[in-house]
C-alpha cells in the first residue's frame, strides 16, 4: 500500500510567550480533503499557531513539514493591507492599499475571501473567516465549501480557527482542541466534539479524583513511617511524588454562571413614529434609504435580533436609537427609565499600559449582582474567565478575544437594563459565548442583538428585524433558523405552484394526456422517490452518529448533497407529470 504523505505534518511543537506556555509538544497532521477546525479558549495561542505555520512567527521547539509544490493561502484574523498581498500573492489586484483601508470590515473580508478562493489553493488556512460577514455571505461560504466536490471542482483542504458553531457543524470533518497545553483530536463535526469532549473531561476528572484519594493514603504513609524509607521502599517514595503531581492537577472548570443585576425598567421603552433616515453614500454618491416611515413600539423584556446584508442600515438603526445620529423625520421617544449598555463592534480603546484589574476598578470596586449579593472587581473578572494572575497582566498583552471579553465585562458591570450588542460574538471563544448566552436568556431587561452567529441568535432572541435595504424592514416572529426555513419553504412552494399553473393551462387549452413514455417515467418516479428518501435518512444517521472515519464522513457528505439535488429534481418532475391527465 502506498504511503499517504500529509499536506502538513507538525511534530512536537512548543511555543511560549514569556513565562506563559501556549502549547507544548503538540503533534498533528493535515491530510488531503480534511476540513479541520482549531478550537481553544482566547489567549491559548490559536492565531499564534496559524502564524507559526505560515512562517510569520518563530517557535521554540519542534518540526513543521509542508508537502512540496503545494499552493497554500492564508486569511488572517485581523485584516490589514498586507493581508491583501498575502491572500492574492502571485497576481495583480484591482484595489490599492489606501482604498482597501476605506472599506468596511465586511467588504474587506469578502474581498480577501474572493481572492483566496479564486486562486484555487491546495490548502487554505482561515482565522475567523466568518467575522464581519453578513449572514447571507456566511451561508453562501458554507454552501460553497460543502458543494465544491459535487460541482466537480477540486475539494479544498482547510485548517481554520472559528467560533461559529453552525459553521463548524456544517463544514468541518475534524476538530482539534488546544487545552492545557495539549492538543486533542476529534474525528467529527462540532456536535460530535461536544459529546466526546464531555466524555473526556468526565474521564479526566474521575482519574484526578482517583489519584487524590490515593494521594491521601500515600501521604499518610509518608508522614507515619519515615524510618521505613530504606532502598526497598524507594519505589513507593518515587511513586508518591508521581501520584502527588497527578492529584494536584486542576479539575476542568465547570460551567460558569454569569449573574449581574439589571436596573429597573418601566413599561415605556421606546416608540418610533414615522421615522425616516437616508444619507448620500460617499462611495457611489447615491441616496441610501435606511428607514422609511418606520413605526414600532418596543416592549418590556423584548429580545430582538437584527439581520441583513452589509450596508442595509443595521448599525445606523442602532445609532438612531442611541441618539448618535438624528432622524430626517419622525419621532423617536425613549422611556425615562431606560439605561443603555452598548457593546460596539469596533470594541473599546483601552490604555495598553494599564492592568486588566485597574480597567474594571476604574468603573467600580464592587459590582451589585442584585438580591443583596455583591462581588469585588476581581471576583467579577473571574466570571469572565480572567484568572487572578491574568487580571494583573497589562492590557497590551491580551489577545483579540480577551480584549472583547474585557469590553463585555465593562458593559455588563454598569447594570444596564437595555443591552445593545453589535456583533458580540466576533473574537469571543466558545466557552465565553456559552456563558453569555445563558446570561442573556435570563436577562431581566431589553435586548437588541446584531450578529451573523446563527447559533447565538437562535439561543437569545424571540423575533428578528430583517433589513432588506431601501428602507424595507421586516419584523419576523421567530429566530433566524425559523426565518430561513420559511424562506426555503416559500421557494419550494413556488415551484410546484408554477408547475400546477402550467399544467392547468395545458389541460384547459390542449386537454393533453400522459404519453406511454411519461406514464412509465411517473411509475419509476413513484418507486424512486421513497428510495431517495430512505437513502437521505440513512446518510443523516451516519453523519450524526459520530462513529465514522473522516473519509467516510467526507464521502457521505458528498453523497448527501447529491441525494438532496436528485430529490428536488424528482419531486418537481413527479408534480409536473401527476398534474397531467
HUGI-V52043 format. One record per backbone hydrogen bond with DSSP energy under -1.0 kcal/mol. CO is the residue of the C=O (numbers start at 1). NH is the residue of the N-H. E is the energy in kcal/mol with one decimal. If there is no record, write none. Layout:
BEGIN
CO	NH	E
CO	NH	E
END
This chain:
BEGIN
7	67	-2.6
8	30	-2.6
9	65	-2.8
10	28	-1.9
11	63	-2.1
13	26	-2.3
14	60	-1.9
14	61	-1.3
15	22	-2.2
15	23	-1.4
17	20	-1.9
20	17	-3.0
23	15	-2.4
26	13	-2.9
28	10	-3.1
30	7	-1.5
30	8	-1.7
31	34	-2.0
34	158	-2.4
35	173	-2.6
35	174	-1.6
36	160	-3.0
37	176	-3.3
39	178	-2.6
41	44	-1.6
45	49	-2.4
46	50	-1.9
47	51	-2.3
48	52	-2.4
49	53	-2.4
50	54	-1.5
51	56	-2.9
52	55	-1.7
61	14	-2.2
63	11	-2.8
65	9	-2.5
71	122	-2.3
71	123	-1.7
73	125	-3.0
75	127	-2.8
80	84	-1.1
81	85	-1.4
82	86	-2.6
83	87	-3.0
84	88	-1.7
88	91	-1.8
96	100	-2.5
97	101	-2.1
100	103	-1.2
104	108	-2.6
105	109	-2.3
106	110	-2.3
107	111	-2.2
108	112	-2.4
109	113	-2.6
110	114	-2.5
111	115	-1.8
112	116	-2.4
113	117	-2.3
114	118	-2.2
115	119	-1.2
117	120	-1.3
122	157	-1.2
123	73	-1.9
124	159	-2.3
125	75	-3.1
126	161	-2.8
130	133	-1.6
134	138	-2.1
135	139	-2.6
136	140	-2.3
137	141	-2.8
138	142	-2.4
139	143	-2.4
140	144	-2.8
141	145	-2.5
142	146	-1.9
143	147	-2.3
147	151	-1.4
148	153	-2.4
149	152	-1.7
157	124	-2.8
158	36	-3.3
159	126	-1.9
160	38	-3.3
161	128	-3.8
164	168	-2.4
165	169	-2.1
166	170	-2.3
167	171	-2.4
168	172	-1.4
174	37	-2.0
175	186	-2.7
176	39	-3.3
177	184	-2.8
179	182	-1.6
181	24	-2.2
182	179	-2.9
184	177	-3.0
186	175	-2.9
186	188	-1.4
189	193	-2.3
190	194	-2.6
191	195	-1.7
192	196	-2.6
193	197	-3.0
194	198	-1.8
195	199	-1.6
196	200	-2.3
197	201	-2.7
198	202	-2.3
199	203	-2.2
200	204	-2.7
201	205	-2.9
202	206	-2.2
203	207	-2.1
204	208	-2.5
205	209	-2.3
206	210	-2.0
207	211	-2.3
208	212	-2.1
209	213	-2.1
210	214	-2.1
211	215	-2.5
212	216	-1.8
213	217	-1.3
214	218	-2.5
215	219	-2.9
216	220	-1.7
217	221	-1.7
218	222	-2.4
219	223	-1.9
220	224	-2.0
221	225	-1.9
226	229	-1.3
228	230	-2.4
230	233	-1.4
231	234	-1.2
233	237	-1.8
234	238	-2.9
235	239	-2.2
236	240	-2.0
237	241	-1.5
238	242	-1.4
239	243	-2.6
240	244	-2.8
241	245	-1.9
242	246	-1.8
243	247	-2.8
244	248	-1.6
246	249	-1.2
269	335	-3.9
270	298	-2.6
271	333	-2.6
272	296	-2.0
273	331	-1.9
275	294	-2.9
276	328	-2.1
276	329	-1.3
277	290	-3.1
277	291	-1.7
279	288	-3.6
281	285	-2.7
286	281	-3.2
288	279	-1.8
289	471	-1.1
291	277	-2.2
294	275	-2.5
296	272	-3.2
299	302	-1.4
302	447	-2.4
303	462	-2.5
303	463	-1.1
304	449	-2.6
305	465	-2.9
307	467	-2.9
309	312	-1.6
313	317	-2.2
314	318	-1.4
315	319	-2.1
316	320	-2.2
317	321	-2.0
318	322	-2.4
319	324	-2.3
319	325	-1.2
329	276	-1.9
331	273	-2.6
333	271	-2.1
339	417	-1.7
339	418	-1.6
341	420	-3.0
343	422	-2.7
344	347	-1.4
351	354	-2.0
352	396	-1.9
354	395	-2.9
355	359	-1.5
356	360	-1.4
357	361	-2.4
358	362	-1.8
360	363	-1.3
360	364	-2.2
365	377	-1.8
367	375	-1.9
368	261	-1.0
370	373	-1.7
373	369	-2.4
375	367	-3.6
376	380	-2.5
377	381	-2.0
378	382	-1.6
379	383	-1.1
381	386	-2.1
382	385	-1.7
387	391	-1.8
389	392	-1.1
390	393	-1.9
391	357	-2.6
393	356	-2.0
394	397	-2.1
395	398	-1.9
399	403	-2.1
400	404	-1.8
401	405	-2.1
402	406	-2.1
403	407	-2.4
404	408	-2.4
405	409	-2.0
406	410	-2.2
407	411	-1.4
408	412	-2.4
409	413	-2.0
412	415	-1.7
415	263	-1.2
417	446	-2.7
418	341	-2.5
419	448	-2.3
420	343	-3.0
421	450	-2.9
425	428	-1.3
429	433	-2.1
430	434	-2.5
431	435	-1.9
432	436	-2.8
433	437	-2.7
434	438	-2.0
435	439	-2.0
436	440	-2.7
437	441	-2.1
438	442	-1.0
443	445	-1.5
446	419	-2.7
447	304	-3.0
448	421	-2.8
449	306	-2.8
450	423	-3.4
452	454	-1.0
453	457	-2.4
454	458	-2.6
455	459	-1.4
456	460	-1.5
457	461	-2.1
463	305	-2.5
464	476	-3.2
465	307	-2.6
466	474	-2.5
469	472	-1.7
472	468	-2.6
474	466	-3.1
476	464	-2.3
476	478	-1.8
479	483	-1.8
480	484	-2.6
481	485	-2.4
482	486	-2.0
483	487	-2.2
484	488	-2.6
485	489	-2.4
486	490	-2.2
487	491	-1.9
488	492	-2.7
489	493	-2.9
490	494	-1.9
491	495	-1.0
492	496	-1.2
493	497	-1.8
494	498	-2.0
495	499	-2.0
496	500	-3.0
497	501	-2.8
498	502	-2.1
499	503	-2.5
500	504	-2.9
501	505	-1.9
502	506	-1.9
503	507	-2.5
504	508	-2.3
505	509	-2.6
506	510	-3.1
506	511	-1.2
515	519	-2.3
516	520	-2.0
517	521	-2.1
518	522	-2.5
519	523	-2.3
520	524	-2.3
521	525	-2.3
522	526	-2.1
523	527	-1.1
524	528	-2.6
525	529	-2.8
528	532	-2.4
529	533	-2.4
530	534	-2.4
531	535	-2.4
532	536	-2.6
533	537	-2.2
534	538	-2.4
535	539	-2.4
536	540	-2.2
537	541	-2.1
538	542	-2.3
539	543	-2.7
540	544	-1.6
549	553	-2.4
550	554	-2.4
551	555	-2.5
552	556	-2.6
553	557	-2.7
554	558	-2.0
555	559	-2.4
556	560	-2.6
557	561	-1.8
558	562	-1.7
559	563	-2.7
560	564	-2.2
561	565	-1.8
562	566	-2.5
563	567	-2.7
564	568	-2.2
565	569	-2.3
566	570	-2.6
567	571	-2.8
568	572	-2.1
569	573	-2.2
570	574	-2.6
571	575	-2.4
572	576	-2.2
573	577	-2.5
574	578	-2.8
577	580	-1.4
END
